[in-house]
Amino acid sequence: MQDEMPIRKIIHVDMDAFYASVEQLDNPELRGKAIAVGGSSVRGVVSAASYEARKFGVRSAMSGTVARKLCPDLIFVRTNFDRYKEVSKQIRKIFFEYTDLVEPLSLDEAYLDVTENKKGNPSATMIATEIRKKIKEKTGLNASAGISVNKFVAKIASDINKPNGQKTIGPEEVVPFLETLDVKKFYGVGKVTKEKMYRLGIFTGKDLKSKSLEFLEEHFGKSGGFYYKVVRGIHNSKVKPSRTQKSLAAEHTFSENISSEIFMLERLEEIAAEVENRLKSKKLAGKTVTLKIKYRDFTLQTRSKTLPLFIASKELILEVVKELLFQEKMKESVRLLGISISHLNNETPKKKEVPKESIDVQLKLEF
């Protein structure tokens, strides 16, 4: 007899254009207007865009220069993370009224496991509606939600009826729902992977499901096994209330491109000091040092080295970074440098999960 999937009731709550919405909430003059948070400087990058700005194609991670070309009347607003954190705490307080199984992904989104909840409500759909209503009442902001049997599907579902909506994918609907989706909608399938799938004739979940495990592992390595499972609705990851930090980083975008390694080292020393401070504040150390380089043409390169011992001091971090910097010659001038530390000393060995083979089971559970 095959093992059955553990059926959970998972809600993914995602705030709508969070940073931009907070700014519009605090400043009535910005409401109904196209605004971008961040990105105002010559080399700035947009952190968030209001829905009014998104109509013009403005998106997060876009350069401010490009954003202004797309939307000449775009209003740039300086980021205010202290304020965003304050609102985020109000929202999380609402989550904990329903369950202690809350896994924040960022300031504006989180997973909630409401299989068993503090309200004794058997309907995850009704709980999501209540939570969104309370968020609106307490903060004045809109939230969207996805409700399903696992984190993967819930996250995809939360994007279906955005903004200010929700979507429930019940147990019997999961596989048919995934089969109809374009693979670019799958969480974890980025631009490069999407294009590779398209080249292989994989455009929808149904196309992906038709491929064997061997085929997917041959073309996508370990990720192939992940795709093979999730398209069948198999995703056993639990909602983890205390997410272990896996890496810590700092980076800097320069006002002018730099090509001299001497100037780069000066900047990297400053960045290494920032990383050291962050590590010390969290009482962490790490074994893997990664140097991030973004060139003038926006191409990105990373160089990493893993050490036998944990390090946290600026001097030791910089020593490794120097080695990575001179590992090969720069392609051209550089617009951004960053340092990250991973394989931290807070990691615990992963437990092996017993593989589950099917979600095709009709459940008499209210969703």
N, C-alpha and C positions, 0 to 999 in steps of 0.2 A: 504493500500500500504506500502511495506517495505521501510525502510530508505535505501538509497544508501550510499555506502562507499564514503567518500571524496577522490577524486582521486588527488593525488599529484605526482609530478615528483621528485623523491629523488635519489641523487647520494651518494654512500658511497665510499670515496677515502681512500685507505689504502696503505701506503708506503711499498715497498718490503724490508724486512729485514733491517729496517731503520737504527738502530744504527750501525750494521755491515757494511751496505752500505756506511754510512758516513765515517767510518774509512777507508774503501777501497778507497773511493774517495780522502780522504786527504793523504793517503799513498799508492802510486802506487805499492809498493813492496808487499802489501797485496792482490792485485787484483788477482782473480782466485784461491785464497787459502782458505783453511778451517780455519775460525777464529771464536772466541767466544768473545763477549764483557762481561767483568766481569768474575767471577768464577775462577780466577787464584790462590787465596789463598786456604789453606787446607780446609777451611769451606765455600769457596765462592760458589755463585750460578750464573749460566749463565744468563745474562740479554737479550742477543740476539745472534743469530748464523747466519753466512752467509749461502747462499744456498749450497755452496760447503761443509760446515760442516753438513748441514741438511741431505745430502745424506748418512751420516754415522749414522744418528739417533740422532744427537745432537739437543737439543731443549732448548728454554728459560725455566727458572725455574728449570733446571736440575743442580745437583751439579757438580762442576768443575771436581771432581774426576771421576765421572761416564762418563762425557763428554770426558775426556782424554782417558779412557779405550776404548770407542767406536771409538775414532779417535786419535791415538797416535801422529800424526803430527799436531794436533790442535794448533793454535796460539792464545794465550790469549792476549786481549787488554784491557787496563784500560778504564773504562767509562769516558766520557767527556760530561756531561749533558749541560754545557754552550754552547758547539758547537752544540749539537742536538737541543737545544732551538733556536739557531740562524738560523739554516736551517729551522726549523719548522715555524718560523715567515715569512720566504721568501715564503714558500708554502701557508700559510694562506693568505698572501697578494694576491696571485693569485686567491684563492677562492673568495675573496671579489670583484674581478673584475667582477664576474658573479652574485653574490647574497649577500645580507646582512644576509640571513638566513643560517648561518654556525654554526654548533654545534660540537666543537672539543670533541673527546672522550679521546684523549691523544696527545702526540707530533706528532704521526705518522698516525693518522686517524681522519676523520671527516665526518659528514653528511652535505649535501647541499640540500636545497629545491630550485629547479630551475623551479618550476611550472610557476612562473613569474620571469623573470631574466633581468639583465641589458643589455644584448645583444639582447633581443627580439628574441631569437632563440627558436623555438617551439620544437626542438629535444634535449632531455636530453642526448641521446646517443652521438650526435655530440659535445655537451658541455663537456661531460666527456672525449672524445677524445682530444679536444682542451686543457683542463686542464692538462691532462697527458703529452701532448706534451710540454706545457709551463713549467711544473715542470722539465722535462728533460732538456730543454734549459737553464733554470735559475739556476738549482742546479746540473745537471748532474746525478740525481737519477731517478730510475724507480718507477712508481706508478701503482697500479691496481685499478679498480673501478667496482662497482656494481650499476646498474640502475634499479629502479622499482617504484611501486606505494606507497611503505611505507618503513620505516626504517628497519624493520625486514627482509624483502625479499632482499632489497638492500645490507644489510650487508652479508647475505649468498651468494649473487651473486658475491660480490667482491672477493670471495675466489675461484671461479670456474676456472678462467683462469689465476691464479697467476703462476709465476711472470710476470709483465709487460703486463697485458692483461685486458680485461673488459668483462662484460656480462650484457646484457639487458634482463629483464624479463617483458614483456608487460602485460597490465591488463588481457588479456584473457589467458595468459600463467601461471599466478601465481599459481592457484590451481593445475593444472596438474604437474607443476614443483615441488611443495612442496610434492605432493603425491609420486613422484619417489625417493625422498631423504631418505637416512638413517637418523633416528632421531638424531644420534650423530652430524649431520651437522647443526641441528637447534641451532641458537644462544640462549643461556640460558639453554641448556640441557648439563649439565656437566657429568663427569664420573659416579658418583653415580646414577644420574637420568637415564642416558642411560642404566646402568645395570639393574635398576629396571624395565624400560620399556621393555627391552629384556626379562626379566623373565615373564612379563605379556603378552608376545607374540606381543609386539609392536616394529617392526623393521623399518618400513618405515612410511612416512607421510600418506600413504593410510591406514595403520594399525591404526595410531593415529586417523585419521578422522572417522574411523568406530566406535570408542568408544563414548559413550554418555557423556554428560556433568557431569551427576551424577557419572558415573564410574570414570572419571578423577579426580573429586573433592574428591571422596572417597579415592583414592590412592595417590593423589598429593596435596591435600588441595587447597589453593588459586591458586597455580600454575596451577592446573588442568583447571581452567577457562581460563587462559592465553593460554595453549596449545590448548584447544578447539577452541579458536578464531584464533590464528595465522596459524594453519594448514588449515584454511578456507580463509586465506589471509586477516584476519581482524586484523589490528593494527593501531589504531588511533593516536598514539603518534606523536606530531608535532616536527619539528626540532626547538630546543630551542637555540637561539643564546647565551644567557647568562645562562649557566648551573649552578644551585645552588649547591655549595659544600655540600655534605651530611655527610661527616665525615673527620676527620683529624687524622693521626696516625704517630707513629715512632716505630721502632723496631731495635733490635741488635742481630746479630748472633755471638756467642762466639767462640773464637779460641780453647777453650777446654770446654767440657761439665761441667756444674756445678750442684751440688746436694744440696748445703747448701742454706737454705732460707735467711740467713744473706747476703751471696754474691749476691743472687738474688735481695734482697732489695736495695743493693748498686747500682746495674745496673739499677734497675727500677727507682731509684731516678734520675739517669742521663737521662733516657728515658723520665720521666715525665717533666724534665726541658726542654727537646727538644720540647715536645708537647706544653708546656706553651709558649715557644718562637714563635712557629708556630701559635698558637691561637692568641697571641697578635699582630703578624705581619699582620694578616688578620682581626683583631678586632672581633674575634668570641669567643663564649663560648658554652658549650654543657651540656646536662643532662645525657647522657648515657656513662658510662666508661666501656670499654671492655679490659680485659687482655688476651693477646694471648700467648700461651705456645706451643712450639714445642719441643717434647721429642727426646731423643737419636735415637729412631727407626723411627723418622720423623712423628709420629702421631701428630696431631694438636688438641689442646683443647682451647676453648674460654670460658671465664666467664665474665658475664656482670651484671651491676647494674644501674638502672635508678633512678636519684635523682629528688626531687620536684623542685629544683632550678638549674639555669645555673651556671656552674663553669668554671674557666679558670686558676686558680693558681696551681702551682706545688704542694703546700702543700695539697690542697683539693683533687687534682687528686691522689696523693700518698696515702692519707688516705683511699680512696675507693679501690685503687689497693692492699693495704695491706690486707684489708678485703677479697678481692677476692683471693689473694694468699693463705691465710690460710683457705679458705673455705673448702678445702679438701686436703688430703695428696697427694703429688706428686707421680706419677706412677714410675718414674725413673729419671735419670739425664736429664738436660734440655740443649738444644743447641741454642734456640732462645727465646727471650722474646719481647713482643710488647705491646704498649698501644694505643688504639684509642678512640676518643671522637666523639659521634654522637648525633642526635637530636639537631642540632645546632640552634642558635638563628637567623639564616638567612632563616629558612624554613617558607613557607607560606602554608596555608591550601589548600589541593587539591580540585579542582572543580570536581564534578561528571560528567562523560561523558555519553552522551546518547548512549546506546549500538547500534551498527550497526550489521545487521544480514547477509549481503550478499555482496560478491564482484563479483558474477557471472553476470556481466553487460558488454556488448560489447561496447567499447568506440571508437569513431572515432578521437582519439587523436594521434598525431605523437609522437612516443617514441624513 
